[in-house]
Amino acid sequence: MMVAAVMAQEWKPLTDWKPTGFSGAGRVVWEGRKVEMGAGAPMTGITAGSFAAKTGYEIRFKATRLMGNDFFCSLTFPYGDTHATWVNGGWGGDIVGISSIDNWDASENETRTYFQFENGREYSFRLEVKPGTIRAYIDERKVVDLAVNGRTVGLRRGMAATVPLSLFGYNTVAAIREIEYRELASR
């Protein structure tokens, strides 16, 4: 029996970002491969102008919540013909998970987990999106391991501005750097 191996391509920087355009957004300042997002009233974010992958990819980045106590680097990403958001530090600062699965937010579905984020500390984030699975890691600790087959993956209502790919925060100040992706090719 032959098992298909997954080969990873080289990591490539994600460029072509612009402010998401949330009403009441804070200031967005770029410095090389690092972006600082000011506190929005309530949200500030950046959106990639183009991102073609649907599945079979990974995204990684490093992020620091500089001020605030809520999500600071949530990631909207494509999954097939739809999108979802990996929430990092939502609902008061410690909930991590995927919104939305079967129309339930991260705070209400089985991807919900708790993670204590400290202001001023940098964390490494990595999201793996494959046909049938979504996995997420913080500092290489697996925090989401979702079997998607037979499930409904969708974007939370009111988040269409974050498509196709966005990083954003809720009433927080954050620094995000080294945003990269790579394709995963089966052989």
N, C-alpha and C positions, 0 to 999 in steps of 0.2 A: 504494500500500500504506500503510495507516494503522498507526502504531505507538502502542501504549498508553503514555501518559505516567504517571509516578507523582507524585502530588501529596502533599506532606507536610502534616499538620496541625500546629498549634502544639504546642510542648513543654509538658507538664503535669507537675507534681511528683507523684512516687509517694509516697503516704502509706499509712496503715493497716499499718505494720510492727509486728512483735512478735519477741522473741527466738525463734530456731529451735527451741530445746529440745534441743540436743545434750547428751548426757551429758558432764559435765566442762567445760561451756562457761564461758568467761570472762565478765566483767562487760560489759554493754551499756549505754552512757550516751548519751542523746539531748540535743542542744543545738540547737534550731531544726531546720534542714535538714541537720544534720551528726550522724553517729553515730560513736562510738568503740567499737571492739570489743576487749576484752581478750583476752589469749592463752588459748586453751582447751587442755584436755588430752584430746583434741587440737584440737577445733574449736569455734569461736564463730561465730554467724551471726544474720542477721535475715531474716524471711520475710514477704512481703506477704500480708495476709489474703485479698485477692482480686486477681486479675489475669485478665481475660477474653480478651485477645488470644491468638490461636493462631498466626497468621502475619500479615504485613503491618504490622509495627511496628518501631520502634527504641527502644532504651534507652541512656541515657548517664548517666555519673556521673564524679566525680573521686575518686581514692583515693590515700592515702599509706600505705606500710608504715612504721610507726614503730619497730617492733622485730621481730626474727626474720629467718628466711631461707627462708620457704616461701610458699605461696600466701596472699594477704591479701585478695583481692577477687574470688573466683571467683563466677560468676553462673549459677545454675540458671534456665532459661527454658523457656517452652513452644515446641514446634514441632509444629503440627498437634495430633494427639491424644496426643502423647508429650512428653517433656522431655529436655533435655541440659544440660550444664554447660560454660561457657566458663571454663577454668582459667587463672589468671594468676599465674605464678610457682611452679608446682608442681614436685614431684620435686627438691627442694633449692634452688628459687628462680628458675630461669630458663626453665622450659618453659611455653609458652602453646599452647593448642589446645582442641578440643572433645572432651568425654567424654560419651557414647561414640558412635562411628561404626562400624557393622557389628560391634558388641560389643567394640571396641578402645578403650582409654583414649586420652586426648590424647597421652600419652607414646609410644603405639604406633601411631598412625594418621597419615595424611598431613597433618592439620591442625597437627601438632607444628611449632613454630618456637621459636627461642630469643630471649629478651629480657632484658637486664640491668636489673633493678630496683635502685634505690638507696634505702636507708632514708632517710626524711626528705624525699624528693622527691615532689611531687604529680604524678600522671599523669591524663590524660583518657582515658576508655574509652567506646567506642560500639559497640553490637551492632545489626546490621541483620538482621531475620528476614523473609524473603519466601518465598512458595511456590517451592520448588526451590532456594533459596540461603540460606546463612548467611554473613554477613561480619562481621568484627570488626576494630576499629581501636584502636590505642593512640597517643595524641597525633596522631591522624589518619593514622598509618602503618598501612596494611592488614596485618594479621597472620594473618587467616583469610579464605579465599575458597573456600567449599565448595559444589560442586554436589551437591544432595541427592537428586535424582531417581534412583530405583533403589537407594538406600542405606537402611540401617536406622539411625535416630536413636533413641537411648535413654538413659535415666538409668543411671548407674553403680550397681551393687548397693549397698544400704545407704544410699542418699541420698533416700529417699522423704520424709523430713521437710522437704526443701528445696522441695517442690512447693507452690504453682504458680510462685513466683518468689522467689529468695533470693540474698543476698550473704553470703559466709562466708570465713573464713580458717582456716588450719591452724597452730596453735601460733605465731601472730603477733599483734602489736598493730597495729591499722589504724584510720585515720580515713577515712570515706567521706562525701561530701557531694554535694548537688545531684543526687539520683537522680531522673531524669525519663524520660518516655516520650512518644512520639507515634505516631499511627497513620499508615500509608502507604496512601493510597487511589488506586486506578487510575482513570483516566478515559479 
